[in-house]
Amino acid sequence: MRLRLEKTGSAGYGELAERHRAAYGDDAAAARDARPKAFWKVDERAAFLDRLRAADARTLLEIGCGTGQDSDFFHREGLDVTAVDVSPAMVERTAAKGVKALVRDVMALGFPESSFDAVYSLNTLLHVPNADLDAALRAIRHVLVPGGLFYLGVFGGEQEEGVAADDPHVPARFFSFRSDRQLLEYAERAFEILDFHVYDDHAGIRFQSLTLVKGL
C-alpha cells in the first residue's frame, strides 16, 4: 500500500476537499462497492461494535462513509446511523442501502454539539493535512456526547504527506501518513486514548487503530 507522494505546495484544505470530491466519483464508488472488505477491517469494525454495546451507545456518525458498507453494518446491528462523505456519488450509494446519508465535510459537519453517542471514521482523516488535523479532531469532538467513543483508523507509519504520484484515481488523491507517535500526539490533544494498536502485514500495509473518548 506504499504510495509515492509528491509535495502539494500551497494547496489548502478546501482545494484538497474538492480534489477528493472529484476523485471519489461514480467510477470509484462502483469499484469500491464491489470490493470485498479485508478481514482485519471486519475485525476492527466488530471490536468497535462490542465497545458500543458495552457503552449502550444508540447513535453513530460515520465520517467518510464511502459506499456505506460499514454504516449499513452498524445500522443492521440496531444503531441509529448517520453517514457523511464529501462525495455525492458515495453518499448516493450509502443512501441506497437504507442509511441516512448526507454530503458533508469533516470541517463543516453541521450538527449541534453532543449530537452523537459515537463516531466512526476509517481511512478518511489521512486525507486531511497535518496543518488542519487539530481542527478536524475538534470538529469531531464537538458532535460527540461527553464520554462518547470515537473510532479512528488510518494507514500510516512514516511521516509523509502529499499527492500520490501513481494514484489510479483522477485527480490523484492527497495523503498524510503519520508515525504512531505523531498520530497519538494529535489524538491526545482532543481526546482520551482508550486503545491504540496497529495491524502490520510487513508487506506495505500498516494500519493504525485508535479508540478515543471525549472527556467528561
Buried (B, 14 or more C-beta within 10 A) or exposed (E): EEBEBEEBEEBEBEEBBEBBBBBBBEEBBEEBBEEEEEEEBBEBBEBBBEBBEEBEBEBBBBBBBBBBBBBBBBBEBEBBBBBBBBBBBBBBBBBEBEBEBBBBBBBEBEBEEEBBBBBBBBBBBBBBBEEBBEBBBEBBBBBBBEEBBBBBBBBBBEEBBBBBEEBEBEEBBBBBBBBBEBBBEBBBEBBEEEEBEEBEEEEEBBBBBBBBBBEE
